[in-house]
Amino acid sequence: MKPPKVVGASDPALEERAPPPLERRAAHRWLSEKSKQLLEGDRERTDLFISKMAEEKIRNHAASGASERLEVMGFLLGNVYRHQGMTYSIVRDVATSDLEATSVRVRFQREGMERLFASMDDCGFDFLLVGWYHSHPGHRCFLSSTDVDTQNSMFGQPYHAAVVIDPLNHEIEAYRIERGVPVTRPFAIYWDKHQNPYFGETVKHRRLKNEPKQ
């Protein structure tokens, strides 16, 4: 079984494709006000899009470990495209496996790697690894020095993303590395034509105790 492909600087020319239209994207409700303002201020230049389905999986996965304050993690599956001179990333789905987790660190179990790769093979579309996600239950959103090392070693290109979610404080942010320093990367949630609008009435997610309704 081959490991997944991580897009890098030496990859061939990227496909030209328009990003999700403005009427089918929105800011995540857990984004910081600063990220929301940056996103709204320059929506035409947004360069990271996460599908509604992938976002729900990330949020539910984070919620599954929240009561015990256990971190979770997984990979972001998607593609990288170009449009009118801009490179952008699309996260279509996520993949994870068995984890060794505490309240401050997480990693894949060695025994779970084959299961992880198998689940990625079964995702149903040709993909690139465009980043990773992990949770900081109760600790807010940031990249630790270990997170920065992970990002630099595996996902060092500008279009690679590190998504951090805090399910207890209802926060989510994405980051990239610029000159060795983590920088907030505003992103938009998008949905396909057949899906209801983001956070519509039929959207289901794992709700924590005392969590307000969306």
N, C-alpha and C positions, 0 to 999 in steps of 0.2 A: 504494500500500500504506500503510495507516494504522499509525502507531506504536502500541505496546501501551498499554493503559490502566493508570495508576497510581492506586490508590484514594487519595482525599484527604478532607479535612475536610468538603467540601461535597457529598459523595456522599449519596444517599438512604439511608433506614433500612436497616440490614443485616438479612439473613434470620436468623430464629431457628432454630438447629440445634444439637443436642447434639454435643459433641466426641467423638473416638474413645474408646471405653470403656476403663476401666483395664486390663482383661485383654488388650487389644491395643495396648499401648504400653509403652515402656521407655526408660530413660536410655541415651544413647549411651556406649559403653565408653571413648571418648576424652574424654569430658567431665571437667573438673576435679572434684576431690572436693567443692569448695565448691558447684559447680553441681549435682552429684548430690544433695548434702544438701538444697539449696534445693528441688530438684525433688521429692524424696521427702517433704520436710517439709510440702508443700502441693500435693499432686497434683491436688486438685479445682480449684485456681486456675491450673493451667498454661495459658498463653495462646499457645504456639507449638508446632505439631506439624509434623514433617517426615516424609513418607512414606518407607518403607523403600526404594522404588525411587529416589526423588530423592536420598536419602542415599548410595546406592551410586554414583549418577552423579557426585555431588560428590566422593566419596572417590576414585573411579577417575580423574576428571579431574585432581585434585590430584596423584595418583600419577604421572600421565603426564608431568608436568614436574619431578618431584622429583629425578631423577638429575642433571639439569642445573641444579637449583635455580631453575627458572623459575616465576614466579607464573602462576596461571590465574584466570579469573573467569567468572561467568555470572549470569543472572537467576533468581530464584525465582518460579515460576508457581503460583498457587493462588487462595485465596479468603479473605475475612474474614467472620466470622459473629458473632452474639451468642447467648448462652445464659445465662439467669437473671441478666441484668444485666452479664455479663462479655463483653468483646470479645476474640476470639481469631483467630489466623491459622493457615491450613492451607497447607503447601507440598506440592503434588501432583507437581510435576515441575520440571525446570530446563531452561534453554536457554542455549546459548553459540554462538560463531562463531570465526572466525580472530582471533588475538590478536597484539599487539605486546607482548612480555614480556621482563623481565629478572628478576633475583633480588629486586628491591625495588619494582618497579612493573609494572602491566599495564593495557592498555586494548584495546578492540575496534579492529581495523583498519577504516578507513573503507570499504574495499571489501567488508567482511564484514557490513555492517549489513543489507543487503537479504536476505542469507542468514539472518541472525539472525531478522529479522521473519518470514521465510517459515517457518522451523522452528517459531516460536511459533504461527503460524497453523495448523500441522499437528499441534499437540499433542493434539488430540482432545477438548478440553473448553473451555467458556467460562472464562476465567481473568482474574485481575487480577495485576499485578506487585506482589508483597508483600515484595520485598526483593532482595538480591543476595548472592552468595558470592564469596570469593576466597581464595587460599592464601598462606601465609607459610612457604615451605619452609625449615625449620631456624631460623626466627626467633621461634617461639612465637606465641601468639594474642593480638592486641590490635588496636585501631583507631588507625592513624596519623592525623596531622593532615589528610592528604589524604583518608583514608578517612572521617573525620568530615565533611569538606566535602562529599564525595560523598553521604553519608547525609543530611545536612541539606538538600542541594539537590534530591535525588530521592526520598528515603524518610524524610521528617521526622516522620511520624505515629507514635504509640506502638506501633501494631500492625505497623509495618514492621520488617524484620529485616535485619541484616548478619551473615552467617555467615562465620567465619574458620576455616580448617583448616590445620594444620601436619602434612603427611604424614610428615615425617621424625621428629618427636618424638611422633607419635600423639596430637595434641591437636585439639580442635574446641570452639568456643564461638560463641554468638550474642549479638548486642548490639542495643540500641536507644539512642536519644539522649534524655536527660532534662535539660532546662535547659542544653542545649549540651554536655553531658558524656556520653561513652559509658558505658553501664551493662550489665553482663552480664545476659543474658536466658536463663535455663534453658529447655531445650526437650525434648520427648519425640519419639522415633521411634515411628511407628505403622504398622500393617500391616492389610491388608484380610482378610476372613474366609478367602479362598482362598489366602492366602500362609502360608508357614511362619513360625514365631516368629522374631523378630529374631535375626540371626546364627545361623540354623539350619543344618543340615548341607548344604542345597542352595544356600545363598547363595554366589555367586561374586564375587570382587573382584580387582582387579589388585594383586598382592602385590609389595612391594619386597624387595630382597635383605636377608636377615637379619631380616625382619619376623616376629615370633612369630605362630603360628597363633592365631586367635580362639577 
